[in-house]
Amino acid sequence: MSPSPITIVVPKGRVLKPLAALLARAGVPAEILLADDRALIRTVDSTLRFLLLKPDDVPTYVEYGACDLGVCGRDVLVERGAELYQPIDLGIGKCRMVVAGPVGKEAPRDLPRVATKYPRTAAAHFARKGVQAEIVYVQGSVELAPVTGLADLIVDLVETGATLVKNGLAEREIVAKVSSVLVANRASYKLRREELASIVDRIRRAVDEAAA
């Protein structure tokens, strides 16, 4: 019986193109990721296949062993608290998680209401500052929360900050710097160490060369 292919789960969206380029530099066939195809399983050959999923689902598939390796934003890993081996920061998908609020309007110091899709991370951030915040979970269009009166502040990801400006918001502080990382299922990394280490080492060299 032939061994099952190494399965790598990758996030659909903005990091897919730079990720495919990075994998190609590492000698990992990744052209199939950019194919104009709605298939969520992309098989390269009998030894390698990719899964394309929403970013929030990547840690789950790796943690529970459905995939051997994955690429995930550090923001998702921290929020989910997933128990995964994290061998490499890939240096792509860079952005920052920030606290933002309406320009010229201070938030209440006692029990500010904070809208975010990262409730665990946001609560921990304000707790470290000794602030008990009321966290309101929203899945998208977080910038609307202060505009409509739903919240005093938001915690969200930004790249340039242009969306904040367009909605009358200003960045108050940085919660964390975020980038995409390679993650591995701990059991898979032990059972298939030689196969996975070969891929991980090639990706690490490609990342180091890009940073040089």
For each residue, the residues with C-beta under 8 A, 3 or more apart:
1:
2: 46
3:
4: 7
5: 43 44 45 46 47 48 49
6: 47 48 49 68 69 192 195 196 199
7: 4 49 50 51 66 67 68 69
8: 48 49 50 51 67 68 69 70 71 199
9: 50 51 52 53 58 61 62 66 67 69 70 71
10: 16 19 33 50 51 52 53 58 70 71
11: 15 16 52 53 54 55 58 71 72 73 180
12: 16 52 53 54 55
13: 16 55
14: 17 93
15: 11 18 19 71 73 92 93 180
16: 10 11 12 13 19 20 33 34 52
17: 14 20 21 34
18: 15 21 22 92 93
19: 10 15 16 22 23 30 33 71 90 92 180
20: 16 17 23 24 30 31 33 34
21: 17 18 24 25 30
22: 18 19 25 26 90 92 203 206 207 210
23: 19 20 26 28 29 30 33 203 206
24: 20 21 27 28 29 30 31
25: 21 22 206 209 210
26: 22 23 199 202 203 205 206
27: 24 202
28: 23 24 48 199 202 203
29: 23 24 32 44 45 48
30: 19 20 21 23 24 33 34 50
31: 20 24 34 35
32: 29 35 42 43 44 50
33: 10 16 19 20 23 30 42 50 52
34: 16 17 20 30 31
35: 31 32 42
36:
37: 42
38:
39: 42
40: 51 52 53
41: 49 50 51
42: 32 33 35 37 39 49 50 51 52
43: 5 32 48 49 50
44: 5 29 32 47 48 49 50
45: 5 29 48
46: 2 5
47: 5 6 44
48: 5 6 8 28 29 43 44 45
49: 5 6 7 8 41 42 43 44
50: 7 8 9 10 30 32 33 41 42 43 44
51: 7 8 9 10 40 41 42 61 66 67
52: 9 10 11 12 16 33 40 42
53: 9 10 11 12 40 57 58 61
54: 11 12 57 58
55: 11 12 13 58 72 73 76
56: 59 76 80
57: 53 54 60 61
58: 9 10 11 53 54 55 61 62 70 71 72 76 183
59: 56 62 63 70 72 76 77 80 82 84 183
60: 57 63 64 80 82
61: 9 51 53 57 58 64 66 67 70
62: 9 58 59 65 66 67 68 69 70 72 82 84 183 184 185
63: 59 60 82 83 84 185
64: 60 61
65: 62 185 187 188
66: 7 9 51 61 62
67: 7 8 9 51 61 62 70 185
68: 6 7 8 62 184 185 188 189 192 196
69: 6 7 8 9 62 182 183 184 185 188 196 199 200
70: 8 9 10 58 59 61 62 67 84 182 183 184
71: 8 9 10 11 15 19 58 90 180 181 182 183
72: 11 55 58 59 62 76 77 180 181 183
73: 11 15 55 76 77 93 178 179 180 181
74: 77 78 89 176 178 179 180 181
75: 78 79 97 118 121 157 176 178
76: 55 56 58 59 72 73 79 80
77: 59 72 73 74 80 81 82 84 86 181 183
78: 74 75 81 120 121 176
79: 75 76 118 119 120 121
80: 56 59 60 76 77
81: 77 78 120
82: 59 60 62 63 77 183
83: 63 186
84: 59 62 63 70 77 183 184 185 186
85: 183 184 185 186 189
86: 77 181 182 183 184
87: 182 184 200 204
88: 181 182 200 203 204 207
89: 74 179 180 181 207
90: 19 22 71 93 179 180 181 182 203 207
91: 94 179 180 207 210 211
92: 15 18 19 22 179 180
93: 14 15 18 73 90 178 179 180
94: 91 159 177 178 179
95: 157 158 159 178 179
96: 157 158 174 175 176 177 178
97: 75 118 121 155 156 157 158 174 175 176 177 178
98: 155 156 157 158 171 172 173 174 175
99: 114 125 153 154 155 171 172 173 175
100: 143 153 154 155 156 158 164 169 170 171 172
101: 105 106 107 146 152 153 154 169 170 172
102: 105 146 147 168 169 170
103: 168 169 170
104:
105: 101 102
106: 101
107: 101 112 152 153
108: 111 112 152
109: 112 131
110: 132
111: 108 132 133 134
112: 107 108 109 126 131 133 134 152 153
113: 133 134 136 150 151 152 153
114: 99 122 126 133 134 135 136 151 152 153 154 155
115: 136 137 138 142 145 146 150 151 153 154 155
116: 119 121 122 135 136 137 138 142 154 155 156
117: 137 138 139 140 142 156
118: 75 79 97 121 122 155 156
119: 79 116 122 123 135 137
120: 78 79 81 123 124
121: 75 78 79 97 116 118 124 125 155 175 176
122: 114 116 118 119 125 126 133 135 155 175
123: 119 120 126 127 133 135
124: 120 121 127 128
125: 99 121 122 128 129 155 175
126: 112 114 122 123 129 131 132 133
127: 123 124 130 131 132
128: 124 125
129: 125 126
130: 127
131: 109 112 126 127
132: 110 111 126 127
133: 111 112 113 114 122 123 126 153
134: 111 112 113 114
135: 114 116 119 122 123
136: 113 114 115 116 145 150 151
137: 115 116 117 119
138: 115 116 117 141 142 145 150
139: 117
140: 117
141: 138 144
142: 115 116 117 138 145 154 155 156
143: 100 146 147 154 156 163 164 167 169
144: 141 147 148 150 167
145: 115 136 138 142 148 150 151 154
146: 101 102 115 143 149 150 151 152 153 154 167 169
147: 102 143 144 167 168
148: 144 145
149: 146
150: 113 115 136 138 144 145 146
151: 113 114 115 136 145 146 154
152: 101 107 108 112 113 114 146
153: 99 100 101 107 112 113 114 115 133 146 172
154: 99 100 101 114 115 116 142 143 145 146 151 169
155: 97 98 99 100 114 115 116 118 121 122 125 142 175
156: 97 98 100 116 117 118 142 143
157: 75 95 96 97 98 178
158: 95 96 97 98 100 161 163 164 171
159: 94 95
160:
161: 158 164 165 171
162: 165 166
163: 143 158 166 167
164: 100 143 158 161 167 169 170 171
165: 161 162 168 169 170
166: 162 163
167: 143 144 146 147 163 164
168: 102 103 147 165
169: 100 101 102 103 143 146 154 164 165
170: 100 101 102 103 164 165
171: 98 99 100 158 161 164 174
172: 98 99 100 101 153
173: 98 99
174: 96 97 98 171 177
175: 96 97 98 99 121 122 125 155
176: 74 75 78 96 97 121
177: 94 96 97 174
178: 73 74 75 93 94 95 96 97 157
179: 73 74 89 90 91 92 93 94 95
180: 11 15 19 71 72 73 74 89 90 91 92 93
181: 71 72 73 74 77 86 88 89 90
182: 69 70 71 86 87 88 90 200 203
183: 58 59 62 69 70 71 72 77 82 84 85 86
184: 62 68 69 70 84 85 86 87 188 189 196 200
185: 62 63 65 67 68 69 84 85 188 189
186: 83 84 85 189 190
187: 65 190 191
188: 65 68 69 184 185 191 192 196
189: 68 85 184 185 186 192 193 196 197
190: 186 187 193
191: 187 188
192: 6 68 188 189 195 196
193: 189 190 196 197
194: 197 198
195: 6 192 198 199
196: 6 68 69 184 188 189 192 193 199 200
197: 189 193 194 200 201
198: 194 195 201 202
199: 6 8 26 28 69 195 196 202 203
200: 69 87 88 182 184 196 197 203 204
201: 197 198 204 205
202: 26 27 28 198 199 205 206
203: 22 23 26 28 88 90 182 199 200 206 207
204: 87 88 200 201 207 208
205: 26 201 202 208 209
206: 22 23 25 26 202 203 209 210
207: 22 88 89 90 91 203 204 210 211
208: 204 205 211 212
209: 25 205 206 212
210: 22 25 91 206 207
211: 91 207 208
212: 208 209
